[in-house]
Amino acid sequence: MRFLHITALIAALGPLAACSFGTLTDHLNPYRIDVRQGNYVDQEMVAQLRRGMTREQVRFVLGTPLVVDIFRNDRWDYVYLFTKGHGQPEKRIISVFFKDDVLDRVAGDVQPGDPQAALQTQRGERSRVIEIEAPAKD
């Protein structure tokens, strides 16, 4: 009976002995979580921006910026990094520019909702200037 157990153990471990550790670990695929870092800004949020908005209004729409340059207080950068468990990281950067403490322009790459802009993103045209409307005059 004992001989039968030892023989079964050797038969089961035989194929593993022929494998090197590297080839064995190549077939293992551990779970990796998706990691999101920074400020998520989408096209709907950018569409709410209007030229002439105050800093507080921009902060209300987009949230607190991840990067505020102390040497240039006329620019806020919203950085977002998404790393899928086994994929390449996706990085988005939105820059908001102020003139005289009001919103002047927005630049960067946004994951747009419209198909035309999504096609541009697929072609590699990641950075673009986003046109924002001036506030309506009453």
C-alpha positions in Angstrom: 0.0 0.0 0.0 2.8 2.4 0.9 4.6 1.5 -2.3 1.5 2.5 -4.2 1.4 5.9 -2.6 5.0 6.6 -3.4 4.6 5.5 -7.0 1.6 7.8 -7.4 3.5 10.7 -5.9 6.4 10.2 -8.2 4.1 9.9 -11.2 2.4 13.2 -10.2 5.6 15.1 -9.5 7.5 13.7 -12.5 6.3 16.3 -15.1 7.0 19.1 -12.6 10.6 18.0 -12.2 11.2 18.3 -15.9 10.0 21.9 -15.9 12.2 24.8 -14.9 10.8 27.3 -12.4 10.6 30.0 -15.1 8.4 27.9 -17.4 6.2 26.9 -14.5 5.6 30.5 -13.5 5.0 31.6 -17.1 1.7 29.7 -16.9 0.6 31.2 -13.7 -1.4 34.4 -14.1 -2.1 36.0 -10.7 -4.9 38.5 -10.2 -4.0 42.1 -10.4 -6.3 44.9 -9.4 -7.2 47.9 -11.5 -5.5 51.0 -10.1 -7.0 54.5 -10.6 -5.0 57.5 -9.5 -5.6 61.3 -9.8 -8.6 63.3 -10.9 -11.1 61.7 -13.3 -12.3 64.3 -15.8 -14.7 63.4 -18.6 -16.2 65.2 -21.5 -19.4 66.0 -19.6 -17.5 67.8 -16.9 -15.4 69.8 -19.4 -18.7 70.7 -21.3 -19.9 72.5 -18.1 -16.9 74.9 -18.2 -17.4 78.4 -19.5 -14.9 81.1 -20.2 -15.1 83.7 -17.4 -15.8 81.2 -14.5 -14.0 81.9 -11.2 -11.6 79.5 -9.7 -14.2 78.3 -7.2 -16.6 77.5 -9.9 -14.0 75.5 -11.8 -13.1 73.7 -8.6 -16.8 72.9 -8.1 -17.1 71.4 -11.6 -13.8 69.5 -11.9 -12.8 69.1 -8.3 -9.5 70.0 -6.6 -6.6 69.9 -9.1 -3.9 67.3 -8.5 -1.1 69.6 -9.5 -1.0 73.4 -8.7 2.3 75.0 -9.7 3.4 77.5 -7.0 5.4 79.4 -9.5 2.6 79.8 -12.0 -0.7 80.3 -10.3 -2.6 80.8 -13.6 -2.6 77.0 -14.4 -4.2 73.9 -12.8 -3.4 70.4 -14.1 -5.8 67.5 -13.6 -3.9 64.2 -14.0 -5.5 60.8 -14.2 -3.8 57.5 -14.5 -5.7 54.2 -14.9 -3.7 51.0 -14.9 -5.7 47.9 -15.8 -4.6 44.7 -14.0 -2.7 43.3 -16.9 -2.8 46.2 -19.4 -0.9 49.3 -20.3 -1.5 52.4 -18.2 -3.8 55.1 -19.6 -2.9 58.6 -18.8 -5.0 61.8 -19.2 -4.0 65.3 -18.5 -6.3 68.4 -18.5 -4.8 71.8 -18.1 -7.0 74.7 -17.0 -5.6 78.2 -17.6 -6.7 81.4 -15.9 -6.3 85.0 -16.8 -7.1 87.6 -14.1 -8.4 84.8 -11.8 -11.1 83.8 -14.3 -11.1 80.8 -16.7 -9.5 81.6 -20.0 -9.0 78.2 -21.8 -8.7 74.5 -21.3 -6.2 72.2 -23.0 -5.3 68.6 -22.8 -6.7 65.2 -23.7 -10.2 64.1 -22.7 -11.8 60.8 -23.3 -14.6 62.3 -25.3 -18.2 61.1 -25.6 -18.7 61.8 -29.2 -17.6 59.3 -31.9 -15.6 61.8 -34.0 -13.4 62.7 -31.0 -13.1 59.0 -30.0 -11.8 58.3 -33.6 -9.2 61.0 -33.2 -8.1 59.4 -29.9 -7.7 56.0 -31.6 -5.5 57.7 -34.3 -3.1 58.9 -31.6 -4.2 62.5 -31.5 -4.3 62.6 -27.7 -3.6 66.3 -27.0 -6.0 68.9 -28.2 -7.4 72.3 -27.2 -11.0 72.2 -25.9 -13.1 75.1 -26.9 -15.2 76.6 -24.1 -18.0 79.0 -24.6 -18.1 82.5 -23.1 -20.9 83.1 -20.5 -24.2 84.2 -22.0 -24.8 87.9 -21.6 -28.1 88.8 -20.1 
